Amino acid sequence: MDSAFFSDAIIGMLNAEGVEFSISVPFERFTELKGMIERRKRWHRLGDRCDFSSTAET
């Protein structure tokens, strides 16, 4: 999903339904999100050009 669809309501619905998703957003509009990403200590490799981290609690 991109920033046009980014909202707390949509994120909450996706989480409630157990949907796995990724979001691309401009950090200047979501400074709290940028800080959360910068604080992530655990990242996983996904192919040659992509890494990811999860906010899901396991």
Secondary structure, DSSP 8 states (H G I E B T S, - for coil): -BGGG--HHHHHHHHHHT-----B--TTT-HHHHHHHHH----EE-SSS-EE------
